[in-house]
Amino acid sequence: MKVSSEGLYCDPVFIINIFMSQNSHNSGRWEDLIYDEIIRRIEKIFNKKKRKRLIKTAESYLIDEMPAILLFFSSHSFLANKRVRGWFANPMNMHPLRFVYFTY
């Protein structure tokens, strides 16, 4: 299973949600009712501190159960030019070109 660290939105739940039993991207077919319940609880919590704590719990559970093995990290290379403005590296690796322009 190839899982990218870049989600469609900037939320760690996007990646850890993949390992839920009924997720169509769970190509390893790993199933764990306890993990599923942790993720369901995360999705219902809006308090940032409580949510972060539960996300850590889910991540620790994944590490303990080891349904997948991390083989590599992807990297990105960018060319830089002092004349280019409006382009910034970001965790989502998304770069709307409508904000990019050249200076002379």
C-alpha positions in Angstrom: 0.0 0.0 0.0 1.4 3.4 -1.0 0.3 6.2 1.4 1.4 9.7 0.7 2.1 12.0 3.6 0.3 14.7 1.7 -3.4 14.6 2.3 -6.2 16.4 0.4 -6.4 18.6 3.4 -4.0 19.5 6.2 -5.3 17.2 8.9 -3.4 14.1 10.3 -6.7 12.2 10.4 -6.6 12.1 6.6 -3.7 9.6 6.8 -4.6 7.6 10.0 -8.2 7.2 8.7 -6.9 5.0 5.9 -6.4 2.2 8.3 -10.0 2.0 9.4 -11.6 -1.4 8.6 -14.1 -0.1 6.1 -11.9 2.4 4.3 -11.6 1.6 0.6 -7.9 2.7 0.7 -7.1 0.1 3.3 -5.5 -2.2 0.8 -3.9 -4.3 3.5 -7.4 -5.1 4.8 -6.3 -4.6 8.4 -9.3 -4.6 10.7 -9.4 -3.6 14.4 -12.6 -2.5 16.1 -10.7 -0.6 18.9 -8.8 1.4 16.3 -12.0 2.1 14.4 -13.7 3.4 17.6 -10.7 5.7 18.3 -11.0 7.2 14.8 -14.8 7.6 15.1 -14.3 9.5 18.4 -11.7 11.8 16.8 -14.1 12.7 14.1 -16.7 13.9 16.6 -14.4 16.0 18.8 -13.8 19.7 18.1 -11.8 20.6 21.2 -8.2 20.9 19.8 -6.5 19.5 22.9 -8.7 16.5 23.3 -8.6 15.8 19.6 -4.8 16.0 19.5 -4.6 13.6 22.5 -6.8 11.1 20.7 -4.8 11.4 17.5 -1.7 10.6 19.5 -3.5 7.6 20.9 -4.5 6.4 17.5 -0.9 6.9 16.2 0.5 4.9 19.1 -2.0 2.2 18.6 -1.0 1.9 14.9 2.7 1.7 15.9 2.0 -1.0 18.5 -0.2 -3.1 16.1 2.1 -2.4 13.0 -0.4 -3.0 10.2 2.0 -1.4 7.7 5.8 -0.8 7.6 7.2 2.5 6.5 9.6 1.9 3.7 10.6 5.4 2.6 9.8 9.0 2.8 9.2 11.0 -0.3 10.9 14.3 -0.8 10.4 17.3 -3.0 12.9 19.5 -4.8 12.3 23.0 -5.8 14.2 25.5 -7.9 14.5 29.0 -6.5 14.7 32.3 -8.3 14.8 35.6 -6.5 12.5 37.1 -9.1 9.7 34.7 -8.4 7.2 35.9 -5.8 4.0 34.4 -4.3 5.3 30.8 -4.2 5.9 29.2 -0.8 6.8 25.6 0.3 4.0 24.2 2.5 3.1 20.9 4.2 0.3 20.2 1.6 2.7 20.7 -1.3 0.0 22.6 -3.1 1.0 25.7 -5.0 -1.8 27.7 -6.6 -0.1 29.4 -9.5 -2.6 32.3 -9.6 -0.6 33.8 -6.8 2.8 33.4 -8.4 4.4 36.3 -10.4 7.8 37.5 -11.6 9.5 40.7 -10.6 12.0 42.5 -12.9 
